[in-house]
Amino acid sequence: MMKKIVILSIALVLMSCKNEDSPFAQFEHSKVPVILGKGTLSTDSVQWNNVYVAKTKEFYFTKMGKSASIIHKMDYKDGAFKNLEKIGFPEGSPHSDIYVANDGDTMLFSSLMQEHNNDTISDWNIWKSTRKNDKWQAPTPFFNHNLEGNQFYPWLTQSGNIYFSITPHGSSNSDLYVSEYKNGAYVTPQALPAHINSKNIEGDAFVAPDESYIIFASFEREQNLGKSDLFISFNNQGKWSVPVWLGKEINSEGYDGSPFITHDGKYLIFTSSRGSKDENTFFNHYIVRFNSEDWR
């Protein structure tokens, strides 16, 4: 009898540790989106982006400051999101659209910072920072050559390919591109197919590590519910499928964007303005159990 009690106690401790390690276990059976970190991470404010690094238990996002957008992070500790912290990149320029590698030591983001002293064009470019001794280092331009237009929302894959959106100078439209990594260098970005890049805005693309699918935000498609909706497209032997709308349970009448799939592939986290009004638009982070194969 005593042996059974000891075994049961060990099992309960292990289960407790498992739940403590995962901020998402409580959403195992969530079939509709629910607010993530209500009152701590989600505070009815102007913030966006979603990256959770399982190895370091850190959640990265962008939050609007007094004059510019600022990258922040929170730690998942003792069963809650805690310790709101600004990432110390140069002040005065807006920074946004974060990607963080699984090891937690490489970050890509978009910024209006000058690429060099003679840079006379104010535009958004992709930057890179590495973490050393638990401190993010001074960022440097990701590409070693200039790209036309404003570049947003970078996302790296296992192959080294980088996906991002480009908004041409003087335009409000945005399309999705990929720059393939070949022979140690990045080649000229190529637009994704026309059935992904519509005549309206596409952006906020999360790409599976193996590039098997892409989830992105798009405005005013034929099938939509709100101001921006989430869609998924699959890579079938190098050809992207016609995007599938993620439905009225995930999408809302507001802005839905910044999709992120957790490292275990079980959950979709995204940002939504649902519940707010046009005259007072705010955003929260939402989470829902997700299986990409259900959308094929």
Residue pairs with C-beta under 8 A, 6 or more apart in sequence:
18 25
19 25
19 26
19 79
20 78
20 79
21 57
23 36
23 37
23 52
23 57
23 76
23 79
23 81
24 262
24 266
24 267
24 287
27 34
27 267
27 287
27 288
27 289
28 289
29 289
30 287
30 288
30 289
31 249
31 288
31 289
32 249
32 288
33 249
33 250
33 270
33 272
33 286
33 287
33 288
34 286
34 287
34 288
35 42
35 284
35 285
35 286
36 42
36 269
36 284
36 285
36 286
36 287
37 59
37 74
37 80
37 81
37 285
38 284
40 74
40 80
40 81
40 82
41 59
41 61
41 74
41 81
41 285
42 284
42 285
43 284
44 276
44 282
44 284
45 63
45 64
45 282
45 283
46 63
46 64
46 281
46 282
46 283
47 61
47 62
47 63
47 64
47 72
47 271
47 283
48 61
48 62
48 96
48 257
48 258
48 271
48 283
49 60
49 61
49 62
49 96
49 97
49 98
49 258
49 271
50 59
50 60
50 61
50 258
50 259
50 260
50 269
50 270
50 271
50 285
51 59
51 60
51 61
51 98
51 99
51 100
51 260
52 58
52 59
52 60
52 76
52 260
52 262
52 263
52 269
53 59
53 60
53 100
53 102
53 104
54 102
54 262
54 263
54 264
55 102
55 103
55 104
56 104
57 75
57 76
57 77
58 73
58 74
58 75
58 76
58 100
58 104
59 73
59 74
59 75
59 76
59 81
60 71
60 72
60 73
60 87
60 98
60 100
60 107
61 71
61 72
61 73
61 74
61 98
61 271
61 285
62 69
62 70
62 71
62 72
62 95
62 96
62 97
62 98
63 69
63 70
63 72
64 70
68 91
68 92
68 93
68 94
68 95
69 94
69 95
69 96
70 86
70 87
70 94
70 95
71 86
71 87
71 89
71 95
71 96
71 98
71 109
72 84
72 85
72 86
72 87
73 84
73 85
73 87
74 81
74 82
74 83
74 84
74 85
75 81
75 82
75 83
76 82
77 83
87 95
87 136
88 136
89 95
89 109
89 111
89 129
89 136
89 139
90 113
90 139
93 111
93 112
93 113
94 111
94 112
95 109
95 110
95 111
95 113
95 127
96 109
96 110
96 111
96 152
97 109
97 110
97 152
97 153
97 154
98 107
98 108
98 109
99 107
99 108
99 109
99 154
99 155
99 156
100 106
100 107
101 107
101 156
102 263
104 131
105 130
105 131
105 132
106 128
106 129
106 130
106 131
107 128
107 129
107 130
107 131
107 136
108 126
108 127
108 128
108 142
108 154
108 155
108 156
108 162
109 126
109 127
109 129
109 139
109 154
110 124
110 125
110 126
110 127
110 151
110 152
110 153
110 154
111 124
111 125
111 127
111 139
112 122
112 123
112 124
113 125
113 127
113 139
115 125
115 141
115 146
121 169
123 149
123 150
123 169
124 150
124 151
124 152
124 167
125 141
125 142
125 143
125 147
125 150
125 151
126 141
126 142
126 143
126 151
126 154
126 162
126 164
127 139
127 140
127 141
127 142
128 139
128 140
128 141
128 142
129 136
129 137
129 138
129 139
129 140
130 136
130 137
131 137
142 154
142 162
143 179
143 186
147 166
147 189
148 166
148 168
148 169
149 166
149 167
149 168
149 169
149 171
150 166
150 167
150 168
150 169
151 164
151 165
151 166
152 164
152 165
152 166
152 167
152 174
152 203
153 164
153 165
153 203
153 204
153 205
154 162
154 163
154 164
155 162
155 163
155 164
155 205
155 206
155 207
156 162
157 163
157 207
157 208
157 209
157 210
157 211
158 209
158 210
158 211
159 180
159 181
159 211
160 181
161 178
161 179
161 180
161 181
161 211
162 178
162 179
162 181
162 186
163 176
163 177
163 178
163 205
163 207
163 214
164 176
164 177
164 179
164 189
164 205
165 174
165 175
165 176
165 177
165 202
165 203
165 204
165 205
166 174
166 175
166 177
166 189
167 173
167 174
172 201
173 199
173 200
173 201
174 201
174 202
174 203
175 191
175 192
175 197
175 202
176 191
176 192
176 196
176 197
176 202
176 203
176 205
176 214
176 216
177 189
177 190
177 191
177 192
178 189
178 190
178 192
179 186
179 187
179 188
179 189
179 190
180 186
180 187
180 190
181 187
191 197
192 214
192 240
193 239
193 240
195 240
195 242
195 243
196 202
196 214
196 216
196 233
196 240
196 243
198 218
198 221
200 218
200 219
200 220
200 221
201 218
201 219
201 220
201 228
202 216
202 217
202 218
202 219
203 216
203 217
203 218
203 257
204 216
204 217
204 257
204 258
204 259
205 214
205 215
205 216
206 214
206 215
206 216
206 259
206 260
206 261
207 213
207 214
208 214
208 261
208 292
211 235
212 234
212 235
212 292
213 232
213 233
213 234
213 235
213 292
214 232
214 233
214 235
214 240
215 230
215 231
215 232
215 246
215 259
215 261
215 268
216 230
216 231
216 233
216 243
216 259
217 228
217 229
217 230
217 231
217 256
217 257
217 258
217 259
218 224
218 228
218 229
218 231
218 243
219 227
219 228
219 229
221 229
221 231
221 243
221 245
223 229
223 245
224 245
224 251
225 248
225 251
225 252
225 253
226 251
226 252
226 253
226 254
226 255
226 256
226 274
227 253
227 254
227 255
227 273
228 255
228 256
228 257
229 245
229 246
229 251
229 256
230 245
230 246
230 250
230 251
230 256
230 257
230 259
230 270
231 243
231 244
231 245
231 246
232 243
232 244
232 246
232 292
232 295
233 240
233 241
233 242
233 243
233 244
234 240
234 241
234 292
234 296
235 241
244 295
245 251
246 295
249 288
250 256
250 268
250 270
250 288
252 272
252 273
252 274
253 274
254 272
254 273
254 274
254 275
254 276
254 281
255 271
255 272
255 273
255 281
255 283
256 270
256 271
256 272
256 273
256 274
257 270
257 271
257 272
258 270
258 271
259 268
259 269
259 270
260 268
260 269
260 270
261 267
261 268
261 269
261 290
261 292
262 269
265 291
265 292
266 289
266 290
266 291
267 287
267 288
267 289
267 290
268 287
268 288
268 289
268 290
269 285
269 286
269 287
270 285
270 286
271 283
271 284
271 285
271 286
272 283
272 284
272 286
273 281
273 282
273 283
274 284
274 286
275 284
276 282
276 283
